[in-house]
Amino acid sequence: MSTLDDVLSRQKTDNVLYPPTIKGRTTETLKIGSATESNLTVGLFNSTASSNVYAYITGLAISNDNCLFLLQADGQTPYYPTSPQSNGSALSSDCAIALGAPGTTRNVTIPYIAGGRIWFCVENKLTFLLNSSPAGPGLVEPSASNTADPNYHLSWDFCEFTYNSTQLYANITYVDFVSLPISLTLTSTSGNTSHVGGLPSNGLETICNDLKAQNAIDNAGWDKLVITNSGTNLRALSPSNGIIFDPNLFSTYWNEYIDTVWNKYISTPLVIDTQFTWSLTTGYTSNDRTLLSFSGIGSFPKPSSTDIFGANSGAFAPQASNTDQLLNIGARLDAAFNRSTLLINADQPTKEVVNTYYTNAVTNHYARIVHAANVDGRGYCFPYDDVTPEGGVDQSGFVNDGSPASFLVCVGGANAYAKREVEVQKIQDTGLMKRNVSWDESGEILDLDVGEKRDLEKGEHLKLLSEAGPSTSRTFKLPPFIERLIGPQLAVSSTVYMNLITVNTAQKLQSSPFHTERLLPVLELVTRFLASVVSLSIRTIISRVFIVVFFLLFYFLGLLPHGGGGESQRRIMESVVTGSANGTVVI
């Protein structure tokens, strides 16, 4: 018997997506009170230099009993495979969605999907196969750790998403490897926009070069994570996948650091905020220095490198008792190990600060390098990269909204920009559900402000950041049916086209003779005038206005000279009386 959590976990380890045997109440709960539309338009933007880019959309159809789903090549028709007669059978429908030429968007429509992925492949089509199972057909997905996979030597990547009656949640992921740059832009029906910038177009080259440079420093084997094809960088593997190819890779890398951590917490309490109903819990190293123990809950042995990088084995595997609570504590321990902050912060993750991550010589340099290469520093680099202190800055690279209007997924790097004009919103102190370890794809209608579940890498957790994205509301509101038709194009124009066109136009204008000979002098004159006006005090402005009004009044009363005989000037002099006390002139 398998739940949705079980099959999604197996997908990450075996690269096969099976439907669950335990279906739950998904179908009936989706019929009532949905906060989202049953279908969503997704824009697939090609910002590569190739006209041969293909996309695939896969997952489990929530509204169809969580059966296997693929979107056909027309971008509109669902494909529900039937169980094959033998494992490794080919798909019976064409599911390669051809993107347009560079700079164009292909719009597709998706239903409610759990465990969804959007795959991209440049210059080639991907191979997906079918296996049989008691619950229905399973999808054999491309693998970056199997050299026999027909997709191994191709340039491909994917992002993850879940779309249900509660929300759309999506993230870019580097947990397995890095290859193609992917960015996400989500616009809500209220006009709010969330954006994850991803990698620039040369991001993979930067990461591969930095991994080699790090290996030149510590000779730990980081260069073995770089995979090439005919001398060209194809992908950069995560340490977990690197260990699959070479089990001895990083085998002793963490030993000294772990021993130092265990020694520190012999007398120093390690306080873990579970960010859930268990609240704070305190751990100490056992007397024999073999375990990190949390009284009345359980303990953790010293983890191996595989445990730290993969987060699902050995020290961080599920335990027989207090399973959820220990997995929760283990998630925070694992994040602190990868970020190498356990020696500088005994309050995890409460006092964590992003600029202290990866500062120890022994750290997850893959995560450090990949985060640094992303334009906004965000993206899942290890399974618990979403662990964040309350009020902290998200590292996992997600977008989500309870009322999505359009969703733009860009491949190639041209849409890799950071929303620097928007500050990350902080977590509220009240009314939030804390992190747990079991991701629930049931689609049950929940209160978005209290109990949202949306971690695609490792389970259910609290709203790490405020769900309300930065406000970029339009000045007018389109009718709903028009919004659905052209919403994705609006998203593209506001994020990609305008971004590119504005830059090109500005560069051409600045290099033209008109700009240098005519426009610049006018702009300088206007700037000086505005600066002089702004620099004046209110009292000065009022006094000068009064003087102008004073002279205009005298002019129209005939008291100022406007004739040849000077009669007006004489009338002024005759009407002046000089005050004897202080020399004030009185008219």
C-alpha positions as CSV (number, residue, x, y, z in Angstrom):
1,M,0.0,0.0,0.0
2,S,1.4,3.4,-1.0
3,T,0.3,6.9,-0.2
4,L,0.9,10.0,-2.3
5,D,3.9,10.9,0.0
6,D,5.4,7.4,-0.7
7,V,5.2,7.6,-4.4
8,L,6.6,11.1,-4.5
9,S,9.5,10.1,-2.3
10,R,10.2,7.1,-4.6
11,Q,10.1,9.4,-7.6
12,K,13.1,11.3,-6.2
13,T,15.2,8.2,-5.5
14,D,14.1,5.8,-8.4
15,N,13.2,8.3,-11.1
16,V,9.9,6.6,-11.6
17,L,6.5,8.2,-10.8
18,Y,3.8,5.7,-9.8
19,P,0.2,6.5,-8.8
20,P,-0.6,5.8,-5.1
21,T,-2.6,2.7,-4.1
22,I,-4.3,4.7,-1.3
23,K,-6.3,7.3,-3.1
24,G,-7.7,9.3,-0.2
25,R,-10.6,11.8,-0.5
26,T,-9.0,13.9,-3.3
27,T,-11.7,13.7,-6.0
28,E,-14.7,14.5,-3.8
29,T,-13.0,17.4,-2.0
30,L,-12.1,19.1,-5.2
31,K,-15.7,19.4,-6.3
32,I,-16.6,21.9,-3.5
33,G,-15.3,25.3,-2.6
34,S,-12.2,25.4,-4.8
35,A,-10.1,28.6,-4.4
36,T,-8.5,28.1,-7.8
37,E,-9.8,27.4,-11.4
38,S,-9.8,23.8,-12.4
39,N,-7.4,24.6,-15.3
40,L,-4.5,27.0,-15.5
41,T,-2.7,28.5,-18.5
42,V,1.0,28.2,-18.3
43,G,3.3,30.2,-20.6
44,L,6.5,28.4,-21.7
45,F,9.0,31.0,-22.8
46,N,12.0,30.1,-25.0
47,S,15.0,32.3,-24.1
48,T,17.6,29.9,-25.4
49,A,19.4,30.5,-28.7
50,S,17.8,27.4,-30.2
51,S,14.6,27.0,-32.2
52,N,14.4,23.3,-31.2
53,V,13.3,23.3,-27.6
54,Y,10.8,20.8,-26.3
55,A,8.8,20.8,-23.1
56,Y,7.0,18.0,-21.2
57,I,4.5,18.2,-18.4
58,T,4.0,15.2,-16.1
59,G,2.4,14.4,-12.8
60,L,-0.5,12.8,-11.1
61,A,-4.0,14.0,-12.1
62,I,-5.7,15.0,-8.8
63,S,-9.2,15.2,-10.3
64,N,-8.7,11.8,-12.0
65,D,-8.0,9.6,-9.0
66,N,-4.3,10.6,-8.9
67,C,-3.6,8.6,-12.1
68,L,-0.5,9.2,-14.2
69,F,-0.8,12.3,-16.4
70,L,1.1,13.8,-19.3
71,L,0.2,16.7,-21.5
72,Q,0.1,15.9,-25.2
73,A,2.0,17.8,-27.9
74,D,-0.9,20.2,-28.6
75,G,-0.5,21.6,-25.1
76,Q,-4.2,21.1,-24.3
77,T,-5.1,17.4,-24.4
78,P,-4.4,15.2,-21.3
79,Y,-2.8,11.8,-21.8
80,Y,-3.6,9.1,-19.3
81,P,-1.5,6.1,-20.1
82,T,-2.8,2.6,-19.6
83,S,-0.8,-0.2,-18.0
84,P,1.7,-1.6,-20.4
85,Q,2.2,-5.3,-21.1
86,S,5.8,-5.0,-20.2
87,N,8.0,-2.6,-18.3
88,G,9.9,-0.1,-20.4
89,S,7.2,0.4,-22.9
90,A,7.0,3.5,-25.0
91,L,4.3,6.2,-24.7
92,S,1.4,5.8,-27.2
93,S,1.0,9.6,-27.6
94,D,3.3,12.3,-28.6
95,C,3.9,14.5,-25.5
96,A,6.8,16.6,-26.8
97,I,5.5,20.2,-26.7
98,A,7.5,22.2,-29.2
99,L,8.4,25.7,-28.1
100,G,8.6,28.5,-30.6
101,A,11.5,30.4,-31.9
102,P,13.8,32.2,-29.3
103,G,11.9,35.0,-27.7
104,T,8.4,33.5,-28.1
105,T,5.9,31.9,-25.7
106,R,4.0,28.7,-26.1
107,N,0.8,28.7,-23.9
108,V,-0.5,25.4,-22.6
109,T,-3.3,24.4,-20.2
110,I,-2.9,22.1,-17.2
111,P,-5.5,20.6,-14.8
112,Y,-5.0,20.0,-11.0
113,I,-1.7,18.1,-10.7
114,A,0.3,16.6,-7.8
115,G,4.0,15.9,-8.1
116,G,4.1,17.9,-11.3
117,R,7.2,18.6,-13.3
118,I,7.9,20.8,-16.3
119,W,10.8,19.3,-18.3
120,F,12.8,21.1,-21.0
121,C,15.2,19.6,-23.5
122,V,17.3,21.6,-26.0
123,E,17.9,20.3,-29.5
124,N,16.4,16.9,-28.8
125,K,13.3,15.1,-27.5
126,L,13.3,13.2,-24.2
127,T,12.4,9.6,-23.8
128,F,9.8,8.6,-21.2
129,L,8.8,5.0,-20.7
130,L,6.1,3.1,-18.9
131,N,6.2,0.5,-16.2
132,S,3.3,-1.4,-14.7
133,S,2.2,-1.5,-11.1
134,P,-0.9,-2.6,-9.1
135,A,-2.1,1.0,-9.0
136,G,-1.6,1.7,-12.7
137,P,1.2,2.6,-15.1
138,G,4.3,4.3,-13.7
139,L,6.4,6.8,-15.6
140,V,10.1,6.1,-16.0
141,E,11.6,9.6,-16.1
142,P,15.0,10.8,-17.4
143,S,17.9,10.2,-15.0
144,A,21.1,12.2,-14.6
145,S,22.7,9.4,-12.6
146,N,22.2,6.5,-15.0
147,T,24.6,6.4,-17.9
148,A,22.4,3.8,-19.7
149,D,19.5,6.2,-19.7
150,P,18.8,7.3,-23.3
151,N,18.5,10.9,-22.1
152,Y,21.9,10.9,-20.2
153,H,23.9,12.7,-22.9
154,L,21.2,15.3,-23.7
155,S,20.8,18.8,-22.4
156,W,17.7,18.8,-20.2
157,D,16.3,20.0,-16.9
158,F,13.0,20.5,-15.0
159,C,11.2,22.5,-12.4
160,E,8.6,21.2,-9.9
161,F,5.0,22.3,-9.2
162,T,1.8,21.3,-7.5
163,Y,-1.5,22.8,-8.7
164,N,-4.6,22.0,-6.6
165,S,-7.8,23.5,-5.4
166,T,-5.9,25.5,-2.7
167,Q,-3.0,27.0,-4.7
168,L,-0.2,26.8,-7.2
169,Y,3.2,26.1,-5.8
170,A,6.3,25.8,-7.9
171,N,10.1,25.9,-7.4
172,I,13.3,25.5,-9.3
173,T,15.4,22.7,-8.1
174,Y,19.1,21.8,-8.0
175,V,18.8,18.9,-5.6
176,D,19.9,16.5,-8.3
177,F,21.9,18.5,-10.7
178,V,22.3,21.9,-12.5
179,S,21.9,22.2,-16.3
180,L,19.5,24.6,-18.0
181,P,18.6,28.0,-16.5
182,I,14.9,28.1,-15.5
183,S,13.0,31.0,-14.0
184,L,9.5,31.3,-12.7
185,T,7.0,34.3,-12.7
186,L,3.6,33.9,-11.1
187,T,0.9,36.5,-11.3
188,S,-2.2,36.4,-9.2
189,T,-5.7,37.5,-10.1
190,S,-5.1,40.6,-7.9
191,G,-2.0,41.6,-9.9
192,N,0.6,40.5,-7.4
193,T,3.7,39.0,-9.0
194,S,6.2,36.5,-7.5
195,H,9.4,35.8,-9.3
196,V,12.4,33.4,-9.0
197,G,15.2,34.6,-11.2
198,G,17.2,31.4,-11.6
199,L,20.5,31.2,-13.4
200,P,21.7,33.6,-16.2
201,S,22.5,32.1,-19.5
202,N,26.1,31.3,-18.6
203,G,25.2,30.0,-15.1
204,L,26.3,26.4,-15.8
205,E,29.7,27.5,-17.0
206,T,30.1,29.6,-13.9
207,I,29.2,26.7,-11.6
208,C,31.5,24.2,-13.3
209,N,34.4,26.6,-13.2
210,D,33.8,27.4,-9.5
211,L,33.6,23.7,-8.6
212,K,37.0,23.1,-10.3
213,A,38.4,26.1,-8.5
214,Q,37.2,24.8,-5.1
215,N,38.7,21.5,-5.8
216,A,42.0,23.2,-6.5
217,I,41.8,24.6,-2.9
218,D,40.8,21.5,-0.9
219,N,41.2,18.6,-3.4
220,A,38.0,17.1,-2.0
221,G,36.6,16.0,-5.4
222,W,34.3,18.8,-6.3
223,D,35.6,18.7,-9.9
224,K,34.1,15.2,-10.2
225,L,30.6,16.7,-10.1
226,V,31.2,18.3,-13.5
227,I,29.8,16.2,-16.4
228,T,30.8,17.0,-19.9
229,N,29.9,15.7,-23.4
230,S,32.4,16.1,-26.2
231,G,34.3,18.7,-24.2
232,T,31.2,20.8,-23.4
233,N,29.8,21.2,-19.9
234,L,26.5,19.2,-19.8
235,R,25.5,19.4,-16.1
236,A,26.9,19.8,-12.6
237,L,25.8,17.0,-10.3
238,S,24.8,17.4,-6.7
239,P,27.1,15.7,-4.2
240,S,24.4,13.0,-3.6
241,N,24.5,12.1,-7.3
242,G,28.2,12.4,-7.4
243,I,28.4,9.7,-4.7
244,I,26.3,7.4,-6.8
245,F,29.0,7.4,-9.5
246,D,31.8,7.2,-6.9
247,P,30.9,5.8,-3.5
248,N,34.2,6.9,-2.0
249,L,33.6,10.5,-3.0
250,F,33.5,12.8,0.1
251,S,33.6,9.7,2.3
252,T,35.7,11.3,5.0
253,Y,34.9,14.9,4.1
254,W,32.8,15.8,7.1
255,N,34.5,13.7,9.8
256,E,36.6,16.4,11.5
257,Y,33.8,18.9,11.4
258,I,31.3,16.4,12.9
259,D,33.7,15.6,15.7
260,T,34.1,19.3,16.5
261,V,30.3,19.7,16.6
262,W,29.9,16.7,18.9
263,N,32.5,18.1,21.3
264,K,30.9,21.5,21.3
265,Y,27.5,20.2,22.5
266,I,28.9,18.1,25.4
267,S,28.3,21.1,27.7
268,T,26.6,23.6,25.3
269,P,22.9,23.1,24.8
270,L,21.8,22.8,21.1
271,V,18.3,24.4,20.9
272,I,16.2,23.3,17.9
273,D,13.0,25.2,17.1
274,T,10.8,22.6,15.4
275,Q,8.6,25.4,14.1
276,F,5.6,23.1,14.8
277,T,3.6,22.0,17.8
278,W,6.7,20.5,19.5
279,S,8.1,24.0,19.8
280,L,11.7,24.2,21.2
281,T,13.7,21.1,22.1
282,T,17.3,20.9,23.5
283,G,20.0,18.3,22.7
284,Y,23.4,17.4,24.2
285,T,26.1,15.0,23.1
286,S,26.0,11.7,25.0
287,N,28.7,10.9,27.5
288,D,30.4,8.5,25.2
289,R,30.3,11.1,22.4
290,T,28.5,8.9,19.9
291,L,25.0,10.4,19.9
292,L,23.4,13.8,19.9
293,S,20.5,13.2,22.3
294,F,17.2,15.0,22.8
295,S,15.8,13.9,26.2
296,G,12.5,12.0,26.0
297,I,12.5,12.2,22.2
298,G,15.4,10.3,20.7
299,S,18.9,10.7,19.4
300,F,21.1,11.0,16.3
301,P,24.3,9.1,15.6
302,K,27.1,10.9,13.8
303,P,26.0,11.3,10.1
304,S,28.0,10.2,7.1
305,S,28.6,12.4,4.1
306,T,25.9,10.5,2.3
307,D,23.5,11.3,5.2
308,I,24.3,15.0,5.1
309,F,24.1,15.5,1.4
310,G,21.1,13.3,0.9
311,A,19.1,13.8,4.1
312,N,17.2,10.5,3.9
313,S,19.6,7.8,5.1
314,G,21.5,6.8,8.3
315,A,21.3,9.5,10.9
316,F,18.4,11.3,9.1
317,A,16.4,8.3,8.1
318,P,12.9,7.8,9.8
319,Q,13.2,6.2,13.2
320,A,10.8,3.7,14.9
321,S,9.5,6.0,17.6
322,N,8.7,9.7,17.6
323,T,9.2,9.5,13.9
324,D,7.7,12.8,12.8
325,Q,9.3,14.8,15.6
326,L,12.8,13.3,15.0
327,L,12.5,13.9,11.2
328,N,11.6,17.5,12.0
329,I,14.6,17.9,14.2
330,G,16.8,16.1,11.7
331,A,15.7,18.5,8.9
332,R,17.1,21.4,10.9
333,L,20.3,19.5,11.8
334,D,20.8,18.6,8.2
335,A,20.3,22.1,7.0
336,A,22.8,23.4,9.6
337,F,25.4,20.8,8.6
338,N,25.1,21.7,4.9
339,R,25.4,25.3,5.7
340,S,28.1,24.7,8.3
341,T,26.6,26.8,11.0
342,L,26.5,24.4,14.0
343,L,29.8,25.8,15.4
344,I,28.6,29.4,15.3
345,N,24.9,29.1,16.2
346,A,23.5,26.9,18.9
347,D,19.9,28.1,18.2
348,Q,18.8,26.4,15.1
349,P,17.4,27.7,12.9
350,T,16.3,30.7,15.0
351,K,19.5,32.8,14.8
352,E,20.5,31.8,11.3
353,V,21.7,34.5,9.0
354,V,22.2,34.0,5.3
355,N,25.5,35.7,5.1
356,T,27.0,33.2,7.6
357,Y,26.0,30.2,5.5
358,Y,28.8,28.2,3.9
359,T,31.6,30.3,5.5
360,N,33.4,27.4,7.1
361,A,36.1,25.7,5.0
362,V,34.2,22.4,5.3
363,T,30.8,23.0,3.9
364,N,28.5,22.1,1.0
365,H,30.4,24.0,-1.6
366,Y,28.1,22.8,-4.3
367,A,25.2,24.6,-2.6
368,R,27.4,27.6,-1.9
369,I,28.5,27.9,-5.6
370,V,25.0,27.3,-7.0
371,H,23.3,29.8,-4.7
372,A,26.0,32.4,-5.7
373,A,25.4,31.8,-9.4
374,N,21.7,32.4,-9.2
375,V,20.7,36.0,-9.8
376,D,18.7,36.2,-6.6
377,G,20.6,33.6,-4.6
378,R,17.6,31.2,-4.5
379,G,17.0,27.6,-5.5
380,Y,16.8,24.2,-3.8
381,C,20.4,22.9,-3.5
382,F,19.8,20.2,-1.0
383,P,16.6,18.5,0.3
384,Y,16.2,20.7,3.4
385,D,17.2,24.0,1.8
386,D,13.8,25.4,2.7
387,V,14.6,25.4,6.4
388,T,14.3,29.1,7.3
389,P,14.1,31.0,10.6
390,E,10.9,32.9,11.3
391,G,11.4,36.3,9.6
392,G,14.2,34.9,7.5
393,V,14.9,35.0,3.8
394,D,13.8,32.0,1.6
395,Q,16.6,30.1,0.0
396,S,14.6,27.4,-1.8
397,G,13.4,29.5,-4.8
398,F,9.6,29.0,-4.8
399,V,6.6,31.0,-6.0
400,N,3.0,30.3,-4.8
401,D,-0.4,31.9,-4.7
402,G,-3.9,30.8,-3.8
403,S,-5.5,32.6,-6.8
404,P,-3.1,32.3,-9.8
405,A,-4.0,34.1,-13.0
406,S,-0.9,33.3,-15.1
407,F,2.3,31.3,-14.7
408,L,5.3,31.9,-16.9
409,V,8.2,29.4,-17.0
410,C,11.2,30.6,-18.9
411,V,14.1,28.4,-20.0
412,G,17.5,29.7,-21.2
413,G,18.4,32.5,-18.8
414,A,17.2,35.7,-20.5
415,N,14.4,36.1,-17.8
416,A,16.9,35.6,-15.0
417,Y,16.5,38.9,-13.1
418,A,16.1,39.5,-9.4
419,K,13.2,41.6,-8.1
420,R,15.5,44.0,-6.3
421,E,12.8,46.6,-6.0
422,V,10.8,44.3,-3.7
423,E,11.7,43.4,-0.1
424,V,11.2,39.9,1.0
425,Q,8.1,39.8,3.3
426,K,8.6,38.5,6.7
427,I,6.8,35.7,8.5
428,Q,4.0,36.8,10.8
429,D,4.3,35.8,14.4
430,T,0.8,34.4,14.9
431,G,-1.7,32.1,13.1
432,L,0.8,30.0,11.2
433,M,1.1,26.2,10.9
434,K,4.6,25.0,11.6
435,R,6.8,22.7,9.6
436,N,6.0,19.0,9.6
437,V,7.6,16.2,7.6
438,S,4.8,14.7,5.5
439,W,3.8,16.4,2.3
440,D,0.0,16.0,1.9
441,E,-1.2,16.2,-1.8
442,S,-4.8,15.3,-0.8
443,G,-6.0,18.6,-2.2
444,E,-8.2,19.2,0.8
445,I,-9.5,22.7,1.1
446,L,-7.4,24.5,3.7
447,D,-7.2,27.9,5.2
448,L,-4.3,29.5,3.3
449,D,-3.5,31.8,6.2
450,V,-3.2,28.9,8.7
451,G,-2.4,25.5,7.2
452,E,-0.8,25.6,3.8
453,K,1.3,22.6,2.8
454,R,3.6,23.1,-0.1
455,D,7.1,21.7,0.1
456,L,7.9,19.7,-3.0
457,E,11.3,18.5,-1.8
458,K,10.6,17.5,1.8
459,G,7.2,17.5,3.3
460,E,4.6,19.8,4.8
461,H,5.7,23.0,6.5
462,L,4.6,26.4,7.6
463,K,4.3,29.4,5.4
464,L,8.0,30.4,5.4
465,L,7.4,33.7,3.8
466,S,4.3,35.8,3.4
467,E,2.2,34.3,0.6
468,A,1.1,37.8,-0.6
469,G,3.6,38.7,-3.3
470,P,4.9,42.2,-4.1
471,S,2.2,44.4,-5.4
472,T,2.5,45.3,-9.1
473,S,-1.2,46.0,-9.7
474,R,-2.3,47.2,-13.0
475,T,-4.1,50.5,-13.4
476,F,-7.2,48.8,-14.7
477,K,-8.8,45.4,-14.3
478,L,-9.6,43.2,-17.3
479,P,-12.7,41.1,-17.5
480,P,-12.1,37.6,-16.2
481,F,-12.5,35.9,-19.6
482,I,-10.0,38.3,-21.2
483,E,-7.6,37.8,-18.3
484,R,-7.7,34.0,-18.9
485,L,-7.1,34.4,-22.6
486,I,-4.2,37.0,-22.5
487,G,-3.0,36.7,-18.9
488,P,0.2,34.8,-19.8
489,Q,1.0,37.2,-22.6
490,L,0.6,40.1,-20.1
491,A,3.0,38.3,-17.8
492,V,5.5,37.9,-20.7
493,S,5.3,41.4,-21.9
494,S,5.7,42.9,-18.4
495,T,8.6,40.7,-17.5
496,V,10.5,39.7,-20.6
497,Y,9.6,41.8,-23.6
498,M,9.6,45.1,-21.8
499,N,12.8,44.1,-20.0
500,L,14.6,43.4,-23.3
501,I,13.1,46.1,-25.4
502,T,13.6,48.8,-22.9
503,V,17.3,48.0,-22.5
504,N,17.9,47.9,-26.3
505,T,16.0,51.1,-26.9
506,A,17.9,52.9,-24.2
507,Q,21.2,51.8,-25.5
508,K,20.4,53.0,-29.1
509,L,19.1,56.3,-27.8
510,Q,22.1,57.0,-25.7
511,S,24.5,56.4,-28.7
512,S,22.6,58.7,-31.1
513,P,23.6,62.3,-32.0
514,F,20.1,63.6,-31.0
515,H,20.7,62.3,-27.5
516,T,24.2,64.0,-27.1
517,E,23.6,67.2,-29.0
518,R,20.0,68.1,-28.2
519,L,18.4,66.0,-25.6
520,L,21.2,66.1,-23.0
521,P,21.3,70.0,-22.8
522,V,17.6,70.2,-22.4
523,L,17.6,67.6,-19.7
524,E,20.5,69.4,-17.9
525,L,18.5,72.7,-18.0
526,V,15.4,71.0,-16.7
527,T,17.4,69.3,-13.9
528,R,19.0,72.6,-12.9
529,F,15.7,74.4,-12.8
530,L,14.1,71.6,-10.7
531,A,17.1,71.6,-8.4
532,S,16.9,75.3,-7.8
533,V,13.2,75.1,-7.1
534,V,13.5,72.3,-4.7
535,S,16.4,74.0,-2.9
536,L,14.2,77.1,-2.1
537,S,12.5,77.3,1.3
538,I,8.8,77.8,1.5
539,R,9.3,81.2,3.0
540,T,11.5,82.3,0.1
541,I,9.0,81.0,-2.5
542,I,6.1,82.8,-0.8
543,S,8.1,86.1,-0.6
544,R,9.1,86.0,-4.3
545,V,5.5,85.2,-5.4
546,F,4.3,88.2,-3.2
547,I,6.8,90.5,-4.9
548,V,5.6,89.4,-8.4
549,V,2.0,89.9,-7.4
550,F,2.9,93.3,-5.8
551,F,4.5,94.7,-9.0
552,L,1.7,93.3,-11.2
553,L,-0.9,95.0,-9.0
554,F,0.9,98.4,-9.3
555,Y,1.3,97.9,-13.0
556,F,-2.4,97.4,-13.6
557,L,-3.3,100.3,-11.2
558,G,-1.2,102.6,-13.3
559,L,1.3,103.2,-10.6
560,L,4.3,101.8,-12.6
561,P,5.7,103.7,-15.5
562,H,4.3,102.6,-18.8
563,G,4.2,105.8,-20.7
564,G,6.7,108.3,-22.0
565,G,6.0,111.2,-19.5
566,G,6.8,109.6,-16.2
567,E,3.4,110.5,-14.7
568,S,3.0,107.2,-13.0
569,Q,6.4,107.4,-11.3
570,R,5.5,110.9,-9.9
571,R,2.2,109.5,-8.5
572,I,4.1,106.8,-6.7
573,M,6.5,109.3,-5.2
574,E,3.6,111.6,-4.1
575,S,1.8,108.7,-2.4
576,V,4.8,107.6,-0.3
577,V,4.9,108.5,3.3
578,T,8.1,107.7,5.2
579,G,7.6,106.3,8.7
580,S,9.6,108.3,11.3
581,A,10.0,105.4,13.8
582,N,11.9,102.7,11.9
583,G,12.2,104.0,8.3
584,T,9.4,101.8,7.0
585,V,7.9,103.0,3.7
586,V,4.1,103.2,4.0
587,I,2.0,103.5,0.8
